[in-house]
């Protein structure tokens, strides 16, 4: 269920959001060839704890990690493993933080070193879809309109949306 948030709630969500932003910035700096997904998970754990937040992934329904790490053909919610990143990989990191009961969450996909033209097209398309969707965000805007924009941009570029993994109220 999606609930309306107070101004105080937004302040708490902002603190959690800053933790997630910092986490993604550090992941970007560390997600290089030769680094394992478990190393990135440990980095995420340390960043979340140092921020005064907790992870909204770790131990949620038994989930063993602080991030979801999905390399290459793993669509979403991959569990960090000993997999070592290689030049040309693409890696999606989903991360979240909780501050005083309020959540923030973001997923970002990174290219590891030089990536293929096809992988770059995917990253460019998702970036365009996000920026165009953000332009539509305003009070009273139907979420379906925003979702339709994302879907349309993806389909125009020969991509689809995995419907089972869209939207959760954050």
C-alpha positions in Angstrom: 0.0 0.0 0.0 1.3 3.5 -0.9 0.8 6.1 1.9 1.1 9.8 1.8 4.2 11.2 3.5 4.6 14.1 5.8 7.3 16.7 5.5 9.2 15.0 8.3 8.9 11.7 6.4 10.5 13.3 3.3 13.4 14.6 5.4 14.0 11.0 6.7 13.6 9.6 3.2 16.2 12.2 2.0 18.7 11.0 4.5 18.2 7.4 3.3 18.3 8.7 -0.3 21.7 10.4 0.3 23.0 7.1 1.6 21.9 5.3 -1.5 23.4 8.1 -3.7 26.7 7.8 -1.9 26.6 4.1 -2.2 26.1 4.2 -6.0 28.9 6.8 -6.4 31.3 4.5 -4.5 30.2 1.4 -6.4 30.8 3.4 -9.7 34.4 4.1 -8.5 35.0 0.5 -7.4 33.2 -1.6 -10.0 36.2 -2.4 -12.2 37.7 -5.4 -13.9 39.0 -7.8 -11.3 36.6 -6.9 -8.5 34.1 -9.5 -7.2 30.4 -8.9 -6.6 30.9 -9.9 -2.9 33.5 -7.1 -2.6 31.0 -4.6 -3.8 28.4 -5.9 -1.4 30.9 -5.5 1.5 31.5 -1.9 0.3 27.8 -1.3 0.3 27.4 -2.7 3.8 30.1 -0.3 5.1 28.6 2.7 3.4 25.1 2.1 4.6 26.2 1.5 8.2 28.4 4.6 8.2 25.5 6.7 7.0 23.4 5.8 10.1 21.0 3.8 8.0 20.2 0.2 7.7 19.8 -1.9 4.5 16.3 -2.5 3.2 17.6 -5.6 1.4 19.8 -7.4 4.0 17.7 -10.1 5.8 14.5 -9.0 4.1 12.7 -12.4 3.6 16.1 -14.1 4.2 18.0 -12.1 1.6 21.7 -12.5 2.4 23.2 -9.3 0.9 23.2 -5.5 1.1 22.8 -5.0 -2.7 21.4 -6.9 -5.6 24.1 -7.4 -8.2 23.0 -8.4 -11.6 25.8 -8.9 -14.2 25.1 -9.2 -17.9 22.1 -11.4 -18.6 20.8 -11.5 -15.0 17.6 -9.4 -15.3 17.2 -8.2 -11.7 17.8 -9.0 -8.0 20.9 -11.1 -8.5 22.6 -12.2 -5.3 26.3 -11.0 -5.0 28.6 -14.0 -5.7 32.3 -14.5 -6.1 31.9 -13.6 -9.8 34.8 -11.4 -10.9 34.0 -8.4 -13.1 35.5 -8.5 -16.6 36.1 -5.8 -19.2 32.9 -5.5 -21.3 30.5 -6.6 -18.5 27.4 -4.6 -17.7 26.4 -4.6 -14.1 23.1 -3.5 -12.5 23.3 -2.6 -8.8 20.0 -2.2 -6.9 20.5 -0.8 -3.4 18.3 0.7 -0.7 18.6 2.2 2.8 16.2 2.8 5.7 16.4 5.7 8.0 13.9 5.7 11.0 11.5 3.4 9.1 11.5 5.3 5.8 13.1 3.8 2.7 15.0 5.0 -0.4 15.9 2.7 -3.3 17.7 3.0 -6.6 19.1 0.8 -9.3 21.9 1.8 -11.6 23.5 -0.1 -14.4 27.3 0.4 -15.0 29.5 -0.5 -17.9 32.8 -2.2 -16.9 35.5 -0.8 -19.0 35.0 -0.8 -22.7 31.5 -2.2 -23.5 29.9 -3.4 -26.7 27.9 -1.0 -28.9 24.8 -3.1 -28.0 25.4 -2.7 -24.3 26.0 1.0 -24.7 22.7 1.3 -26.6 20.9 -0.3 -23.7 22.5 2.1 -21.2 21.7 5.1 -23.4 18.1 4.0 -23.9 17.5 3.4 -20.2 19.2 6.8 -19.3 16.9 8.5 -21.9 13.8 6.8 -20.5 14.7 7.9 -17.0 15.3 11.5 -17.9 12.2 11.7 -20.0 10.1 10.1 -17.2 11.5 12.6 -14.6 10.4 15.5 -16.8 6.8 14.2 -16.4 6.9 13.9 -12.6 4.6 16.5 -11.0 1.8 16.6 -8.5 -1.3 15.0 -9.9 0.5 13.1 -12.7 -0.7 9.6 -13.2 2.0 7.0 -12.6 0.7 5.2 -15.6 1.6 8.1 -17.8 5.2 8.0 -16.6 5.4 4.2 -17.0 4.0 4.5 -20.5 6.7 7.0 -21.4 9.4 4.6 -20.2 7.8 1.6 -22.0 7.5 3.6 -25.2 11.1 4.7 -25.3 12.2 1.1 -24.6 10.0 -0.3 -27.3 11.1 2.3 -29.8 14.7 1.0 -29.3 13.7 -2.7 -29.4 13.6 -3.2 -25.6 10.8 -4.3 -23.4 9.9 -3.9 -19.7 9.8 -6.8 -17.3 6.3 -6.1 -15.9 6.7 -8.2 -12.8 9.4 -5.8 -11.6 7.9 -2.4 -12.0 6.9 0.0 -9.2 6.8 -0.3 -5.5 5.8 3.0 -4.0 9.1 4.5 -3.1 
